[in-house]
Amino acid sequence: MKILPLLVTLPGIALAQQEPTIKVDVNLVNVLCSVRNKSNGLVGNLEKSDFTIYEDGKQQEIKFFTRETDLPLTIGLLVDTSGSQRRLVDDEKRAASQFFAKVLRKKDLAFLMQFGTEAELLQDDTGSPRLLQDALEQLHMSVPVGGLHPGPVPTQQNQAGTILFDAVYLASTEKMRTEVGRKAIILITDGVDEGSKTPINKAIEEAQKSDSIIYSIDYEDPAAYGGGGFGRITIGGPGGQGLRDLGKMSSETGGRVFRVDRHNSLNDIFQDLQDEMRSQYSIGYAPPNPNKDGSYHKIEIKVDAKDYKVQARKGYYAIETQQ
C-alpha cells in the first residue's frame, strides 16, 4: 500500500510536502510572536517551556511550538502614493527593491499595491524580485480612474485623498485571506487617511481574520504639510492621529511601527523587518470553545523572563479557515 505524504493545515500555517497530499483541518489557534529583550534586541533561543498563553484570561495548553524561520512567507507591500509622499517615492523604490531581493526565499510570495485616491495592484503574488522591481518602477504613475488593474483586487472610484484603511481592508480580504503560511502587510505611509469607506476597526478586523501581521513604516515628508526636514507634525499632518492609527493597526495584529528619521533610514528599517520575520515563534493551542461562531477572543502571551517583551496579535475571530 502506498502511503501518501501528509499536509497538515493549521490556521495561518502550512507544512508543505510533496504532492499528492491529504489535507487535514486541525482545530488549533496559531499565533506568531516575536520576543525582544530590554535592549530591544530579538530573542531567538526560547523553548516551549518559556511561554505561557492565555485566551480570554484563562491559561491554555500549548499543543504546537516551533521557531518560524523557514516557513513560507507572503508579503503584501502597500505604498502610499498620495500627494504628500511625492518626494519620497524614489527612495521607496530603491529600498523596497533591495528588501525583496534579500527577504524572498523559495516558496515565498509577495505582491505590491499602491494607494492614494484609489488602490491599485501593481504586481500580483510572485516570488520573482525582478517582477517586483518592475512593478516598483510604476509607483510614480497616477492611479487610473474607475478602478484597479490589472490584478483581481476590486476597488471603487473614490474622490478621497489617501484611502489607507480601504487598502488594508482590500489586501486582507482579497489577497491574504486565501493565502497560507506566515503573512505580513507592510505599509509605507505617513499614516494620514483621507476618505476611506472602511473604518479603521474594520480594517484591523479583516487583517486579524486573515492572520496577517501589519508592520507600519512611518515615512513622511514634512514639507508636504508646511514643515521642513524630518520632524513630528501634529496639525493636519503625520505625527498626530496618523501615527496613532498606524500604532493601533500594528499593535492589534502583532506588528509594530517603524519611523524613518535621521537615525533610521528606510534601508535600515527593511533590514530590521527582515530579521524580525525570520526570528518568530509559532504557538498553537486548542481553543476552549471549538465553535466557529465568529466571536472574538483575546490572546495574551507571556514569557518567564521579566525583561522580555512579547509582540503578538491581541486576539482572533473564531471563523472557518478558508482553503
Buried (B, 14 or more C-beta within 10 A) or exposed (E): EEEEEEBBBBBBBBBEEEEEBEEEEBEBBBBBBBBBEEEEEBBBEBEEEBBBBBBBEEEBEBEBBBBBEEBBBBBBBBBBBBEBBBEBBEBBBBBBBBBBEEBBEEBBBBBBBBBBBBBBBBBBBBBEBEBBBBBBEBBEEEBEEEBBEEBEBEBEEBEBBBBBBBBBBBBBBBBBBEBBBBBBBBBBBBBBBEBBEBEBEBBBBBBBBBBBBBBBBBBBBBEBBEBEEBBBBEEEBBBBEBBEBBBBBBBBBBBBBBBBBEEEEBBEBBBBBEBBBBBBBBBBBBBEEEEEEEEEBEBBBBBEEEEBBBBBBBBBBBBEBEE
